[in-house]
Amino acid sequence: MNKWWHQSIKYLLLLSFIVPLLTACTVSETVKEQYPLESVNGSGNQTSYVYRAENQTVPQVAAEFVKQRKPDQQSEESTERMFLVYSDEIIHLQQAPDAPEDTLIEIDSKEYVRQNYSPGFLEGYLIASLLDDLFDKGNYGGNYRGYTSKDIYKPKSSYRTPTADDHKLAPPVTVDRTGSIFKRSKDANTSTSTSASPKAITTKPSASTGKIVKDDQPKSSTGKIFTKPKASKPKIKIGKSRITRRR
């Protein structure tokens, strides 16, 4: 009975660690799978992806996301605009100006928010302590106020129609890294590429040849490293012996 009880506790603890990890990616994955991608802005770790949820209000979409993954913070319920703050991204829900029955879902990386959003605008939706951490006490920020007002409060880069590659990359990545893969052939030189500097570093080893060098030093006549010493015949002494009887 005790063994069964201990096993049950182990499984419960394991599930308590696995379930949060599985739910951590459900919001972005749901958005990517269920809603069409409408617009893209930025690159690297500063990205903004906009989706459209047709015939759904802002509170309805927000409730669906909160059910899938509880945010670190969410703004008050509103039919016009809401914010959901997660550890790696901020979801900005907006009523579509061209179709009020639709909701625009803007998924922004935190670095994009730091560089583009207006801190004064976010004060009406997010708590001050979060804004201090996000904007490093006012060292970042712009005049941007969301996709619905991008033509008035312009971000630092322009939104564009998503390409096929954008659809593959969405939802946004939060790490700015690039890489290259080189296929080596038998005649190709070894190449190494790195993204640490603007120009790739290529290393080509110098060609070299090998040869066998014959030792010209004189050797012994036997041609062997170890020579077995000659054994001499054992010496035999000839003498007389006698047998005595013990008394």
Secondary structure, DSSP 8 states (H G I E B T S, - for coil): -HHHHHHHHHHHHHHHHHHHHHHTTHHHHHHHHHS-EEEEEEETTEEEEEEEETT--HHHHHHHHHHHS--SEE----SSEEEEE-SSEEEEEEE-SS-TTSEEEEEEEHHHHHHHB-HHHHTTTS-HHHHHHHHTTTTS--SB--GGGTTTS--SS--B---HHHHHH-S--------------TTS------SSSSS-----------------S---TT--SS---------------------
